[in-house]
Amino acid sequence: MSGVLMVRCDLHDRTMVLKSCVGREGTVQTTTVPNDRGSRRMLIERLKSEASAGGAEKMVFAYEASG
């Protein structure tokens, strides 16, 4: 799975807390961003850059289940 950027998202009303890494051996990065349209757009671009820098060909994004 070294060619995969894995992202875990804990979604809240006002924020998103994300943990991401490339592959199983990658360094886990924790990021908190506002939960609004502009921040989500910037987050998508940042994740694309992170995937590219880590050599990831795919991205897997999972979020916490909600009610």
N, C-alpha and C positions, 0 to 999 in steps of 0.2 A: 504493500500500500504506500510505497514511498512516493508515487506519483499522484497522490491525492491530498488535497487540502481539506482537512476535517474541521468543521465549525459547529460548536454547540452554542445555542442561544437560549438564555433565560429571559423571556419577554415580560416586561412590566408596562403599566400604563404610560409612564413617562421615560423609561430607560430600557435599554437592551444591554445585558451583560453577556459577552461572548468569550469563549475560549477557543483558540484555533491553533493548529499545527499542521505541518506537512509531514505525512507519514507517521508511523508509530514511534519513531526515534526522534522526531523533531522537538524543538523547544516550544512549549505551550505558552502562548501569549494570551493575556487577559485584557479585554477592552470593554469599557462602558461608554455607550453613546446614547444621545437622546433618541427617543422614539418619535421622530417626526420625518416628514417626507425628504427634506433636504439632507438630514443626517443619514437616512437609509441610502440615498443615492451616493453619498460620499463613502459609506461603508462598502457598498458593492464595488466601487472602484478600488478601495483599499484592499479588499479581499482578492480581487483580480490581480493586483500588483503583488500581493503576498504569494499567491499561487505561482505566478510567473517567476518570481525571485527564487522560490523553492523548487522549481522544476516540476510543479504539479500539473498534470494534464486534465484532472477532474477536480470538482469541488463537491463535497457532501455537506449539506447544511441541515441540522436537526434542531428543532426547538422544543422546549418543554411543553408537554400537553397541558391544555387549559380547559376550563369548564365551558 
